């Protein structure tokens, strides 16, 4: 007999499996829908807040997500100023459980730059107070390890300067990330830095951090070597007006601001002497004055000679040369040997009008041509009599900032076009047209003469091999109590390179350098700095040394007088 085995409910079991699968699928779909709904609500809420915040302030709908203040970067994108969520350390004295004296001692160990007494005063005060703002994470951890419940660690938006003192005078500072910049770029471009339309993108400066660092280090080394009161320098793009580097020594750290209230610009490290201090820049003015004489038709020949056999007596004054030549001199010799007498005679023949016209065209009668708000006014002669015309021609009786001089030299060597200096990185289409202040022919001749000064004259110590530097020294006594202080000099070297196709202007200032062995003139104090700076920054800026190239000065060399028996 056969046995038949039948599995009961086969169709029913199959329907149950299908039903369970459908239920699981439906539940997963429901969960997915709920997840999408919650996500949509969160996104909608965020957009709602953003839109209403924007409506109240005039910002765009996403303004709430932007940083409070735009980052500042150099021309290559290196961060110079950033807004970050920073740690702070604060105290509520009423909640302290430890002894204030012991806590003050331990806090001083963590923050040795602040006195123990200062901490004790805050710990025993009446109200909430900061113990440290912009604290480092490891410092916060060390304070937290003290186990003091009266100490808090609020997070705040802080303006930080990651390069510390680098370009501090250019950057300035913003005490509060949400507030107004205190000086420098932070103040000059404050509206743009906080504008929601632009603050989401870093603000690019014309400064090159590498070049800035090289300039600052060489200036500081010379300041120490020469025991100088101060030093400063500018590197300017000769064809666009962009400031590639600007330094004023001594420096300050914008991360650690101190109260300098009541101090004059000359006494405060916050003072940017390149735009806030005006100087009589001495012989650095001579090339400008002689160029004016060329363009006005007074100097038509480089071979024309002027009497420098004796000091020049005018209106009770005596104009003399620091190193008397005792002979007649031509234009190349006037510049190569820096003759006050020769320059004064050319200015006297030219008259006041052409000199005034040029100096006004170079903005010597108004504040420095740059975006910074902190700019000194110039010292413009009250009247331009005969003696004023003569002394101003060699840089006495008129005072301008070093930036004025840098912009003037850019025009002198770039073909004759003056452009205002700028701290903004420019696109090719943004370079201003500028205005013509020298003829192209005069500019070409001045390139030869400036190169001669470095190769044959007072600027020899600036001659960096292969870089074809040209420039002019200037050593001027500082005015004091209505007279000139013979023991107090401001020395200048104004230059450009490479002189066969000028790309950059370099101006260096040394304030009251004592000099080695009593040698305090620009040839010994300022010029060597330019040489070292150019050797370091030239390759960074795409200018490589090439000793096979130079400015052709063969037509001018025969005009330089040489003692009998000296080879030509």
Secondary structure, DSSP 8 states (H G I E B T S, - for coil): -------TTHHHHHHHHHHHHHHHHHHHHHHHHHHHHHHHHHHHHHHHHHHHHHHHHT--TTGGGS-SS--EE-TT--EEEEEEEEEEEEE-GGG--S-HHHHHHHHHHHSTTS-HHHHHHHHTSSS-EEEEEEE-HHHHHHHHTT--TTEE--EEEEEE-TTTTTTHHHH-B-SSTTS---BHHHHHTHHHHH-TTTTTS-EEBS--HHHHHHHHHHHHHHHHHTT-SEEEEEEEETTT-BEEEEEEES---TTS----TT--GGG-TT--HHHH--B--GGGGHHHHHHHHHHTTS---TT-EEEESS-EEETTEEE--SS---EEEEHHHHHHTT-HHHHHHHHHHH-HHHHHHHHHHTTTTSS-SSS-S-----B--S---HHHHHHHTTT-S-BB-HHHHHHHHHHHHTTSEE---BSB---GGGS---EE-S-HHHHHHHHHHHHHHHHHSTTGGG--TTS--EEEEEEEEEEETTEEEEEEEEEEEEEEE-TTS--EEEEEEEES---BTTB-SHHHHTHHHHHHHHHHHTGGGT----TT-----HHHHTTS---TT---
